[in-house]
Amino acid sequence: MKPKIVLTLLLVAVAINACTQSNTFKIVGEIEGIADGDVVQLRTVENRLLSLFMQDTIRDGKFSFDGEVDSLKRLSLGVHGNNWPRVGLPIWISPGSRAKITGKGFYISTWSIKSNVKEQQEEEIYRDAMGELSSRFDSLYFLYHKSLDRMRQVDNDSTRAVSRRYSDQFNNINFIQHQRTLEVMTTRPVTESWIDRLALYAGFAAASAGYFSYPEENMKLLQDLYNRLSDEQKQGEKGQLIHRYIFPMEIIQEGQPMADAELYDPQGNTYKIDKDFRGKYLLLDFWGVGCAPCIAAFPEMKEIHEAYSDKLTIISISTDSEKVWKEGLERHQLPWVNLTDYLGTEGYASLYGAPGIPFYVLISPDGIVEKMWAGYKEGALKEKLKDILQ
């Protein structure tokens, strides 16, 4: 072989290897039947907190993202505009990844993604199993959020009934989507991402208990899938959490003694709730940085803390990761006790059956649970605590 040809081949090989080792990723979208001007956003997801990663404006039905990434990352793609449902499309990127998104219309759950990332290819297997449910869910979710917007303007029995109807309809479809996903899981190998997916759906089943009845057939599928785990996987942190979700322990009720647990402050010091905070009323506040109602409650909580700290101890218990939690504490400057067990809503919060956050538990000085409630609106805490704030 001539030296010139050999050199050319070597240069081509180096170029191919450089492309393979590149940290760049690229996502292109070509969607029919949509208007220009709306903004497509990629967001990172940590706990319930969404953070903007990149965005692009739709032009001629097209959008694209180019950038660099140093490891595998799961993002959520959404579109902002009056005609779009508020849902996210899971997008996996990694160094050297390429993805093309195609589809038609505003229901993004129906769009197709072709990618060289194996995690995205796995994701598409589950998304393909949804079939016509994807467009039905997006449609109802869109109508549900429109009804919420209407209810904020006119809050009466009629607008609340419309909102509940849409909520019930998309929850029913969501349960069918869960069933299809779990059925697909029975045919797939048990991998780390498979276990993560099982934990996700098991967690949803546990969280839904406070709002509606999770279908028995879905719970049976979850239990059967759990039994596919090896003994080692069952004893791991995720395996234990999944077991807690789908084989629930007895939940503490009002009038019963409070639950005790080992929790940590931002400096890493250990506390026992029952032993270390007896003697005054306790208000446990389960919260997260990405929870808007949780944050909205802080001004009222600060008023209560300043006026009644002699008779009431507030303990905010984070459901976030350590990094997100500490960043949130720095941002919001909460002047009371702040703790975590690093287990999210699956840890200490689950002992009280917390259906979501914000979730509050009022405990008497002798350790008895007096009240538990979820959600926040202005003045709600003072109303709930009025008997002791005198």
C-alpha positions in Angstrom: 0.0 0.0 0.0 1.3 3.4 -0.9 2.4 5.7 2.0 0.0 8.4 1.0 -2.9 6.0 1.1 -1.8 4.7 4.5 -1.6 8.2 5.9 -5.0 9.1 4.6 -6.6 6.0 6.2 -4.9 6.8 9.5 -6.2 10.4 9.4 -9.7 9.1 8.7 -9.5 6.6 11.6 -8.3 9.4 13.9 -11.2 11.6 12.8 -13.7 8.8 13.4 -12.2 8.0 16.8 -12.3 11.7 17.7 -16.0 11.9 16.9 -16.7 8.8 18.9 -14.9 10.2 21.9 -16.6 13.7 21.5 -18.5 15.1 24.5 -20.9 16.8 22.1 -24.6 15.8 21.8 -27.2 16.9 19.3 -31.0 16.8 19.3 -33.1 17.8 16.3 -36.8 18.0 16.1 -39.1 18.1 13.0 -42.8 18.3 13.9 -45.7 18.8 11.5 -48.7 20.9 12.1 -47.4 23.3 14.8 -47.0 27.0 14.8 -43.7 28.9 15.0 -42.6 31.0 17.9 -43.3 28.7 20.9 -40.3 27.7 23.0 -39.0 24.2 23.4 -37.1 23.6 26.7 -34.8 20.9 28.0 -34.8 20.7 31.7 -32.7 18.7 34.2 -34.6 16.7 36.8 -33.4 16.3 40.4 -36.0 15.1 42.9 -39.1 17.2 41.9 -36.9 20.2 40.9 -36.8 21.1 37.2 -34.0 23.4 36.1 -33.6 24.9 32.7 -30.8 23.3 30.7 -31.3 24.6 27.1 -34.1 26.1 25.0 -34.8 26.9 21.4 -37.6 28.6 19.5 -39.7 26.6 16.9 -39.1 27.8 13.3 -40.7 26.1 10.3 -41.7 23.2 12.7 -38.1 22.6 13.6 -35.9 23.0 16.7 -32.5 21.8 17.7 -30.1 21.5 20.6 -26.3 21.3 20.4 -24.0 21.1 23.4 -21.5 19.2 25.5 -22.1 16.7 28.3 -19.6 14.6 30.2 -21.8 11.7 31.3 -25.2 10.1 30.8 -28.0 12.5 31.7 -31.8 12.3 31.7 -33.6 15.4 30.7 -37.2 16.4 30.3 -38.4 18.1 27.1 -41.4 20.4 27.2 -42.9 23.2 25.0 -44.3 26.5 26.3 -47.3 28.0 24.5 -51.1 28.3 24.7 -51.7 25.0 22.8 -49.4 22.7 24.6 -50.1 20.2 27.4 -47.9 20.6 30.4 -46.2 17.3 30.1 -42.5 16.3 29.7 -40.9 14.0 27.2 -38.0 12.0 28.6 -34.8 12.6 26.7 -31.5 10.8 27.4 -28.2 12.3 26.3 -24.6 11.2 26.6 -21.2 12.1 25.1 -21.5 11.6 21.3 -25.3 11.1 21.4 -27.5 11.9 18.5 -31.3 12.0 18.6 -34.0 12.9 16.1 -37.6 13.7 17.2 -40.4 13.5 14.7 -44.2 13.8 15.1 -47.3 15.7 14.3 -49.3 18.1 16.4 -49.2 19.4 19.9 -49.4 16.1 21.8 -45.7 15.6 22.5 -46.2 12.2 24.2 -47.0 10.8 20.7 -43.7 12.0 19.2 -41.1 9.5 18.2 -37.5 9.6 19.2 -34.7 7.8 17.3 -31.4 7.8 19.3 -28.1 6.0 19.6 -28.4 6.1 23.4 -29.5 2.6 24.7 -31.4 4.2 27.6 -33.5 6.2 25.2 -34.0 3.1 23.0 -35.3 1.3 26.2 -37.5 4.3 27.0 -39.1 4.1 23.5 -40.1 0.5 24.1 -42.2 1.6 27.0 -43.6 4.7 25.2 -44.5 2.6 22.1 -46.7 0.4 24.4 -48.9 3.3 25.3 -50.4 3.6 21.8 -53.5 5.8 21.6 -53.4 6.4 25.4 -50.6 9.0 24.8 -52.8 11.4 22.9 -55.8 10.9 25.2 -53.7 11.6 28.3 -52.1 14.7 26.8 -55.5 16.0 25.7 -57.1 15.5 29.1 -54.0 16.9 30.9 -54.3 20.0 28.7 -58.0 20.4 29.6 -57.3 19.8 33.3 -54.8 22.6 33.5 -57.1 24.9 31.5 -59.8 24.1 34.1 -57.4 25.0 36.9 -56.7 28.3 35.3 -60.4 29.0 35.0 -60.9 28.0 38.6 -58.3 30.5 39.8 -60.4 33.2 38.1 -63.8 31.9 39.1 -63.8 29.4 42.1 -67.2 27.9 42.5 -68.9 24.5 42.6 -69.2 24.4 38.8 -65.5 25.1 38.0 -64.4 22.7 40.7 -66.6 19.9 39.3 -65.2 20.4 35.8 -61.6 20.2 37.2 -62.4 17.1 39.2 -64.0 15.4 36.2 -60.9 16.0 34.0 -58.6 14.9 36.9 -60.5 11.6 37.4 -60.4 10.9 33.7 -56.7 11.4 33.2 -56.0 9.4 36.5 -57.9 6.5 35.0 -55.9 6.7 31.8 -52.7 7.0 33.9 -53.5 3.8 35.7 -53.9 2.0 32.4 -50.6 3.4 31.2 -49.0 2.1 34.4 -50.5 -1.3 33.8 -49.0 -1.4 30.3 -45.7 -0.3 31.5 -45.6 -3.0 34.2 -46.6 -5.6 31.7 -43.7 -4.6 29.4 -41.4 -4.9 32.4 -42.4 -8.5 32.8 -40.7 -9.1 29.4 -37.5 -7.1 30.0 -34.3 -8.1 31.9 -33.8 -6.9 35.4 -31.2 -4.1 35.1 -30.4 -1.0 37.2 -32.7 1.1 35.0 -35.4 -1.6 35.3 -35.1 -1.4 39.1 -35.3 2.5 39.0 -38.5 2.2 36.9 -40.0 -0.3 39.4 -39.1 2.1 42.3 -40.7 5.0 40.4 -44.0 3.2 39.8 -44.0 1.7 43.3 -43.5 5.1 44.7 -46.4 6.5 42.7 -48.7 3.7 44.0 -47.7 4.5 47.6 -48.2 8.3 47.2 -51.6 7.9 45.5 -53.0 6.2 48.6 -53.8 9.5 50.2 -55.8 10.7 47.2 -57.4 7.7 45.4 -57.3 3.9 45.4 -54.5 2.4 43.3 -55.8 -0.5 41.2 -55.3 -3.9 42.8 -54.2 -5.5 39.5 -51.5 -2.9 39.2 -50.3 -3.5 42.8 -50.2 -7.2 42.1 -48.0 -6.6 39.0 -45.7 -4.5 41.2 -45.4 -7.2 43.8 -44.7 -9.9 41.1 -42.0 -7.7 39.6 -40.5 -7.1 43.0 -40.2 -10.9 43.4 -38.0 -11.0 40.3 -35.3 -9.2 42.3 -32.4 -11.3 43.7 -32.0 -11.5 47.4 -29.1 -9.1 47.2 -31.2 -6.6 45.2 -34.0 -6.9 47.7 -31.6 -6.1 50.5 -30.2 -3.0 48.7 -31.5 0.5 49.4 -33.8 0.6 46.4 -35.1 -2.9 47.1 -36.0 -2.0 50.6 -37.7 1.2 49.5 -39.7 -0.7 46.9 -40.8 -3.2 49.5 -41.9 -0.4 51.8 -44.0 1.1 48.9 -45.8 -2.1 47.9 -46.0 -4.0 51.2 -46.9 -1.0 53.3 -46.4 -0.9 57.1 -49.0 0.3 59.5 -49.3 4.1 59.2 -49.4 6.2 62.4 -52.8 7.8 62.9 -53.9 10.9 64.9 -54.1 10.1 68.6 -51.2 7.7 68.4 -47.6 8.2 69.7 -45.3 9.9 67.2 -42.8 8.0 65.1 -39.1 8.2 66.1 -36.2 8.1 63.6 -32.6 9.2 63.2 -32.3 12.4 61.2 -29.4 14.7 60.4 -28.9 18.5 60.4 -26.9 20.3 57.7 -23.7 19.8 59.7 -24.2 16.1 59.9 -25.2 15.9 63.6 -27.6 13.2 64.5 -31.0 13.7 66.2 -33.8 11.5 67.5 -37.1 13.4 67.0 -38.9 11.8 69.9 -36.0 12.0 72.4 -34.4 15.3 71.5 -37.4 17.6 71.0 -39.9 16.7 73.7 -41.4 19.3 76.0 -43.1 21.7 73.5 -45.5 21.3 70.7 -43.8 20.1 67.5 -44.8 21.1 64.0 -43.2 18.7 61.4 -43.0 20.3 58.0 -42.1 17.9 55.1 -41.0 20.0 52.2 -38.9 20.2 49.0 -37.3 23.0 47.0 -39.3 22.2 43.9 -42.6 22.4 45.8 -44.2 25.9 45.3 -46.8 25.5 48.1 -44.0 24.5 50.5 -42.1 27.7 49.7 -45.3 29.8 49.9 -45.8 28.7 53.5 -42.5 30.0 54.8 -43.5 33.6 55.4 -46.4 32.4 57.6 -44.1 29.9 59.3 -41.6 32.6 60.1 -44.3 34.7 61.7 -45.4 31.8 63.8 -41.8 30.9 64.8 -41.0 34.5 65.9 -44.1 34.9 67.9 -44.5 31.4 69.5 -41.1 29.7 69.7 -41.6 29.5 73.5 -44.4 26.9 73.0 -43.9 25.5 69.5 -40.8 24.0 67.8 -40.9 23.9 64.0 -38.9 21.1 62.4 -38.6 21.3 58.6 -37.7 17.8 57.1 -36.4 17.9 53.6 -37.4 15.4 50.9 -34.6 16.5 48.6 -31.0 15.3 47.9 -28.3 16.8 50.1 -27.1 19.3 47.5 -30.6 20.6 46.6 -31.5 20.7 50.3 -28.5 22.8 51.4 -28.9 25.1 48.4 -32.6 25.6 49.4 -31.6 26.4 53.0 -29.2 29.0 51.8 -31.8 30.6 49.6 -34.7 30.6 52.0 -32.9 31.1 55.3 -35.2 29.0 57.6 -34.5 30.1 61.2 -35.9 26.9 62.9 -34.7 23.3 63.1 -33.8 21.7 59.7 -33.3 18.0 59.4 -33.3 15.2 56.8 -33.0 11.4 56.6 -31.9 11.6 52.9 -34.8 9.2 52.0 -37.2 11.6 50.5 -40.9 10.9 51.0 -40.0 7.2 51.3 -38.3 7.7 54.7 -39.7 9.3 57.9 -42.5 10.9 56.0 -43.9 7.5 54.9 -44.4 6.5 58.6 -47.2 9.2 58.7 -48.6 8.2 55.3 -47.6 11.5 53.7 -49.4 11.5 50.3 -47.1 14.3 49.0 -45.7 17.7 50.1 -46.2 20.0 51.8 -47.3 17.7 54.6 -47.6 18.8 58.3 -47.8 16.8 61.5 -48.6 18.6 64.8 -47.4 16.7 67.9 -48.2 17.4 71.5 -45.6 18.0 74.2 -46.0 14.4 75.4 -45.4 13.0 71.9 -48.9 12.3 70.7 -49.9 13.1 67.1 -52.7 15.6 67.3 -53.2 16.6 63.6 -51.9 15.7 60.2 -52.8 17.5 56.9 -51.4 18.0 53.4 -51.3 21.2 51.3 -51.1 24.9 52.0 -53.0 28.1 51.4 -52.5 31.5 53.0 -53.6 31.5 56.7 -54.0 27.7 56.9 -51.2 27.2 59.4 -52.5 29.8 61.9 -56.0 28.3 61.5 -54.7 24.8 62.2 -52.6 25.9 65.2 -55.1 28.4 66.6 -55.8 26.3 69.7 -52.2 26.4 70.8 -51.2 29.9 69.5 -52.9 31.8 72.3 
